[in-house]
Amino acid sequence: MKAIAVLGSTGSIGTQTLEIAEEFPQRFRVVAITAGRNLDRVVEQILRHRPEVVALAEADLVGELRERQLQLEPERRPDPLPELLGGRDGLCTAAAWPSADLVVTGIVGCAGLLPTLAAIRAGKDLALANKETLIAAGPVVLPELRRSGSRLLPADSEHSALFQCLQGTPEAESARLSTGEPTPGLRRLLLTASGGAFRDWPPEDLAKATVADATSHPNWSMGPKITVDSATLMNKGLEVIEAHHLFGLDYDAIEILIHPQSIVHSLVELADTSVLAQLGWPDMKLPLLYCLSWPERLDTPWRRLDLAEVGQLTFRRPDRGRYPCMDLAYAAGRAGGTMPAVLNAANEEAVALFLREEVHFLDIPRLIERVCERHRVDHRSDPCLEEVLAVDGWARTATREESRRLHPAATPALPR
Ligand SMILES: NC(=O)c1ccc[n+]([C@@H]2O[C@H](COP(=O)([O-])OP(=O)(O)OC[C@H]3O[C@@H](n4cnc5c(N)ncnc54)[C@H](OP(=O)(O)O)[C@@H]3O)[C@@H](O)[C@H]2O)c1
């Protein structure tokens, strides 16, 4: 029985992880959950999973959660009740919870950084969904991993595909688990991308894209931030940086391919030109299950892939003009040091402004570019944690400043 901690249990990754735990009760036990503000879902999860500890990012909500637990009818109330924690320290305590074997990182954004580091320092294995942590703080996270011996299992479907392709080859030993060292025999990584909500829109229509348009993903059901990142292709750009850290290849050897069907989840090219791919329906449960069960494969009753039903698998190179975020991400990855943290924070802030309808869709790359440009003079090549956190905060403020410069009037005329 593997004991798991689920960070961000109320989100898309978190709820799917808990569904897997429920489906395999003989294999997985949920001992810790953390959430942001969604108390209704947290109460439901406490009743279903009976974790030992629950941590809320909003410390002010802990009292309300305690009240709600006490109001449950005695026959439904878990006995013992879970320990309740709040705030940043509470999240870190839950992430390092002693009985947990594996920590699933489903917090969105750089807010996941400190809990992820707490889990690593406690020597936990990680199922990494929260890519922003590795992107913003690769220079901090990788040495911590080497020190603690924690293993980093990729939960992102593309990186899981790459990881799965390398299992059973001599390359697997170093491919797995993120030493940041180059993987022997591995020549190229091909990351597939659905192309997001606007892949078939004429570029001239993108200026009119609304929040509703950008948050309707054609293939995947995910949280709002990553769905917008898919529409800009920043998600793929962030994944390029993630792949660089996980598999140790140079940026020139990591390519993006638009694959509208989202059936081939990514491919590896080996030294002899052989190319291996991993295929499946677009469903995050498969990579999540593999993280949970690795190195075993579990027998599931899930819908099996039917290639005849799929019919066609098509691929094309991404259009750099349509997706400027892609080049911004490659440039930040190549610059290294603090630049990916700035890129990531500027993107998080720009997407939040877009979701609040304070900027246009096409403002997202404009804001990120301006903020990365401003950071050049202060760039640090080998930052410590405090420097990463400092540039993260600076980049968020700088993005809001740039947004006010772009739109001096309080509310820009936005498409509805
Ligand atoms: N969804 C996918 O299919 C998918 C695929 C690959 C990778 N990922 C990655 O997985 C991560 C989670 O994505 P998601 O789509 O699951 O996001 P999501 O649905 O928006 O869920 C985010 C989770 O993080 C919690 N949270 C939000 N702000 C927080 C904060 N400041 N501190 C602590 N917790 C906070 C939320 O809590 P409340 O809701 O309770 O406020 C929720 O539990 C992201 O890094 C994303 O890039 C997701």
The ligand as an SDF file (V2000), in Angstrom:
LIG
                    3D

 48 52  0  0  0  0  0  0  0  0999 V2000
   -4.9510   19.8130  -15.2800 N   0  0  0  0  0  0  0  0  0  0  0  0
   -4.1650   19.1060  -16.0330 C   0  0  0  0  0  0  0  0  0  0  0  0
   -4.6250   18.2430  -16.7960 O   0  0  0  0  0  0  0  0  0  0  0  0
   -2.6610   19.2970  -15.9790 C   0  0  0  0  0  0  0  0  0  0  0  0
   -1.8420   18.5870  -16.8830 C   0  0  0  0  0  0  0  0  0  0  0  0
   -0.4670   18.7160  -16.7730 C   0  0  0  0  0  0  0  0  0  0  0  0
    0.0870   19.5590  -15.8050 C   0  0  0  0  0  0  0  0  0  0  0  0
   -0.7480   20.2490  -14.9680 N   0  0  0  0  0  0  0  0  0  0  0  0
   -0.1490   21.1320  -13.9760 C   0  0  0  0  0  0  0  0  0  0  0  0
   -0.6710   20.7890  -12.6950 O   0  0  0  0  0  0  0  0  0  0  0  0
   -0.8010   21.9630  -11.8810 C   0  0  0  0  0  0  0  0  0  0  0  0
   -2.2520   22.0660  -11.4180 C   0  0  0  0  0  0  0  0  0  0  0  0
   -3.0700   22.3000  -12.5570 O   0  0  0  0  0  0  0  0  0  0  0  0
   -4.6450   22.1340  -12.4890 P   0  0  0  0  0  0  0  0  0  0  0  0
   -5.1240   22.2190  -13.8820 O   0  0  0  0  0  0  0  0  0  0  0  0
   -4.9860   20.9440  -11.6590 O   0  0  0  0  0  0  0  0  0  0  0  0
   -5.0560   23.4730  -11.7090 O   0  0  0  0  0  0  0  0  0  0  0  0
   -6.4280   23.8270  -10.9830 P   0  0  0  0  0  0  0  0  0  0  0  0
   -7.5180   22.9350  -11.4470 O   0  0  0  0  0  0  0  0  0  0  0  0
   -6.6100   25.2970  -11.1170 O   0  0  0  0  0  0  0  0  0  0  0  0
   -6.1190   23.4550   -9.4340 O   0  0  0  0  0  0  0  0  0  0  0  0
   -5.1760   24.1710   -8.7030 C   0  0  0  0  0  0  0  0  0  0  0  0
   -5.0600   23.6420   -7.2900 C   0  0  0  0  0  0  0  0  0  0  0  0
   -4.1210   24.4760   -6.5880 O   0  0  0  0  0  0  0  0  0  0  0  0
   -4.7800   25.0660   -5.4290 C   0  0  0  0  0  0  0  0  0  0  0  0
   -4.2460   26.4100   -5.2610 N   0  0  0  0  0  0  0  0  0  0  0  0
   -4.5200   27.5110   -5.9950 C   0  0  0  0  0  0  0  0  0  0  0  0
   -3.7850   28.5590   -5.5430 N   0  0  0  0  0  0  0  0  0  0  0  0
   -3.0540   28.0910   -4.5130 C   0  0  0  0  0  0  0  0  0  0  0  0
   -2.1110   28.7020   -3.6240 C   0  0  0  0  0  0  0  0  0  0  0  0
   -1.7790   29.9910   -3.7160 N   0  0  0  0  0  0  0  0  0  0  0  0
   -1.5360   27.9290   -2.6810 N   0  0  0  0  0  0  0  0  0  0  0  0
   -1.8590   26.6170   -2.5620 C   0  0  0  0  0  0  0  0  0  0  0  0
   -2.7570   25.9890   -3.3440 N   0  0  0  0  0  0  0  0  0  0  0  0
   -3.3380   26.7320   -4.3320 C   0  0  0  0  0  0  0  0  0  0  0  0
   -6.2550   25.0670   -5.7750 C   0  0  0  0  0  0  0  0  0  0  0  0
   -7.0430   25.1420   -4.5950 O   0  0  0  0  0  0  0  0  0  0  0  0
   -8.5810   25.7040   -4.5460 P   0  0  0  0  0  0  0  0  0  0  0  0
   -9.2200   25.2980   -5.8370 O   0  0  0  0  0  0  0  0  0  0  0  0
   -9.1270   24.9940   -3.3260 O   0  0  0  0  0  0  0  0  0  0  0  0
   -8.5160   27.1810   -4.3590 O   0  0  0  0  0  0  0  0  0  0  0  0
   -6.3750   23.7260   -6.5020 C   0  0  0  0  0  0  0  0  0  0  0  0
   -6.4000   22.6830   -5.5600 O   0  0  0  0  0  0  0  0  0  0  0  0
   -0.3350   23.1320  -12.7460 C   0  0  0  0  0  0  0  0  0  0  0  0
    1.0000   23.3870  -12.4560 O   0  0  0  0  0  0  0  0  0  0  0  0
   -0.4720   22.6130  -14.1710 C   0  0  0  0  0  0  0  0  0  0  0  0
    0.4570   23.2130  -15.0560 O   0  0  0  0  0  0  0  0  0  0  0  0
   -2.1010   20.1490  -15.0370 C   0  0  0  0  0  0  0  0  0  0  0  0
  1  2  1  0
  2  3  2  0
  2  4  1  0
  4  5  1  0
  4 48  2  0
  5  6  2  0
  6  7  1  0
  7  8  2  0
  8  9  1  0
  8 48  1  0
  9 10  1  0
  9 46  1  0
 10 11  1  0
 11 12  1  0
 11 44  1  0
 12 13  1  0
 13 14  1  0
 14 15  2  0
 14 16  1  0
 14 17  1  0
 17 18  1  0
 18 19  2  0
 18 20  1  0
 18 21  1  0
 21 22  1  0
 22 23  1  0
 23 24  1  0
 23 42  1  0
 24 25  1  0
 25 26  1  0
 25 36  1  0
 26 27  1  0
 26 35  1  0
 27 28  2  0
 28 29  1  0
 29 30  1  0
 29 35  2  0
 30 31  1  0
 30 32  2  0
 32 33  1  0
 33 34  2  0
 34 35  1  0
 36 37  1  0
 36 42  1  0
 37 38  1  0
 38 39  2  0
 38 40  1  0
 38 41  1  0
 42 43  1  0
 44 45  1  0
 44 46  1  0
 46 47  1  0
M  CHG  2   8   1  16  -1
M  END
$$$$
